[in-house]
Structures are given as structure tokens and as C-alpha cells.
Amino acid sequence: METLQLNADFGTAIMRAAGVLRAGGVILYPTDTLYGLGADAFSDQAVDTVYAIKGRQADKPIHCIVTDLAMAEEYGEINDAARTLAEAFLPGPLTLVVKKKADISGGIARGMETIGIRIPNNDFCIELARSFGRPYTTTSANLADVEPEIAFKKVLAQLGTSQIDLAIDAGDAPLKEPSTVVNVVSGHPSILREGAIPAKDILGLF
């Protein structure tokens, strides 16, 4: 496993991370909440590796990071409810679950009618999505049913390093809470997981 200090050379970290994603590998990277595990979101093999690292059940969805709503619209149906929440909270710690486009399959979309979209308030995440040119996975870097760690070294100690190809060290994670996950397929928000954004703030817009 290769480790890079984000503050030492931002450009190199982006270049190396994008290269790992293109090669079907897995990265550990910082977000605006917790550390995440990243892989090509529509590669079956890469996504399977992420599930294996976490020990996560295959029926529990994994979401993806995009640069902006324009990229999101290539993969999912962005309705008025999604736009309302995006205008209020994105970039930020919000995941929008939308209906996936009919031609999207593989990876996180296998057997799914929906797709979870995230636009973090984090320069590394956005620049990586731009450099990679397509979505990559976002799921907290912790073992299933185990509390996520905040410190970089403790994150690695919990997960192990054998299946992680590149780890981006950005110091402690900024938040202890994950993103708030909201399903907007019906046109009205349904809170699937309350996280960094309180549910009342989401529902108060409707």
C-alpha cells in the first residue's frame, strides 16, 4: 500500500488516486465527514473489493461521488426535490438517493433501481471526480457495524492495508458523523439515515 500526505503535494495525490481508480484499485481518502473507501463505482470487481474490505453485506447499497449535478444527471434522474436539497446543502454532507438511468448497470448499480449521489464540500473529492471523469464510491472507511475512527492511523489499523492500494493522509477526519442520506425518488424527501445534516433541516424545506 502506498501512502501520500495530501498537504505535501495535492496534485500528485489527485494524479495517483485517479490512476488507482482507473486500474480497478481501492483508495482510502478524506471527505468533508469521515474517511472514505473509493473505487470505480461501476466496476463489479472494484466494488466487490470495497465490500470485502468493510465486511459489508452485499444487499446494503454503496453510494458514489460526482463533481456536480451535471455529472449526477448522467447517471440518475434529478427531480425537483433533489434540486431543492442540492441548492440548500450541496456541496456538503448530504447523499441524495435518486432513480438511476436505465442504461446504468454494474458496480454499485447491480440489482438496484436507485443510485446514491454525493457532492462533498472537499476539494480533494471534487478534483478527483473531475480527474477520474466518472463517479467513484463513497462509503465510510470502517468495518461493518464498527464505529468509524477519526485518526488516519486508526482508520488503517481497523481496516488493514492488504486490499487498499493507496491511502491519502489528510490528518484527522473533520466530522464524526457520516452524511445524511435522503431518498427523493418519490418527489418528497424520505430520511434513510440522519447524519451531519439534521432531519428537521431537510424536511423544513418541504
Summary of the structure (lengths in Angstrom):
residues: 206
radius of gyration: 15.7
end to end distance: 46.0
largest distance: 46.0
contacts: 706
relative contact order: 0.24
helix: 33%
strand: 21%
